[in-house]
Amino acid sequence: MLSINYQKTTKEIIKFIKASVAKTGLKKLIIGLSGGVDSSTITYLATNALGKNNILMALLPYGNLNTESVSDAQLVIDRLSIPAKNIFKIDIKKTVDQIASFENKMDKIRKGNIIARVRMIYLFDLAKKHRALVCGTENRTEYLLGYYTRFGDEASDIEPIKHLYKTQVWQLAKYLGIPEKIINKKPTAGLWSGQTDEDELGFSYKEADKVLHLYFDKKLSRKEIINRGIEVKTVKKVLSWLKKNKFKHSVPYSLDK
């Protein structure tokens, strides 16, 4: 249902990256490489488009939280032979903790948002220093669900895979030869211990993509989607995420005249 033409999609994205960077007069991209499938796939595509010397990698761990992401990111760097001078590893724990220290008992979602926004600050500062564009890693599933931190992981200059559903990103990753370890691991934003995307969402990306495809691309109603054999509770959960995060696609509101 959501299969893609791998070769065509790859060529389109590479062309898009080249054109987007060229129109700015810049030559480089900086990517926040988390070791996940989205940022890894984009790193492969961007390296193909611009060459390894024009790709900057930012590894921004929060202390010892999710150390696997750093080793997986290094795996991608090694596979693509990204030059060591293009790698920037910054532990953001001290910065985050200093910001979060104004309140003794901050819930994990608020602190997670601070982590995402601190990463954004470092990315854009490095981009300014090295005359690069910040390359986002958002996919269509996350965008439609509003599953992102505003002015955090949502902030970027270019979004190469925002038109692809998560399941399509996995397909493309396999085609590009992304390490199986990265493709098969549970997606996580690494914002708190044990956090996974699908546990937080309450459904799998595979389930979400089926509902989102039918709702947005096929323009089916809730009832029509359920009649396609998708569980009622899954449809309700997915559409509930759409409803509660709809405002993210509309703000900032302004008094237009």
Buried (B, 14 or more C-beta within 10 A) or exposed (E): EBEBEBEEBBEEBBEBBBEBBEEEEBBBBBBBBBBBBBBBBBBBBBBBBBEBEBBBBBBBBBEEBBEEBBEBBBBBBEBBEBEEEBBBEBBBBEBBEEBBEEEEEBEEEEBBBBBBBBBBBBBBEBBEEEEBBBBBBBBBBBBBBBBBBBEBBBBBBBBBBBBBBBBBBBBBBBBBEBBEEBBEBEBBBBBBEEBEBBEBBBBBBBBBBBBBBBBEEEEBEBEEBBEEEBEEEBBBBBBEBBEEBEEBEEEEEEEEE
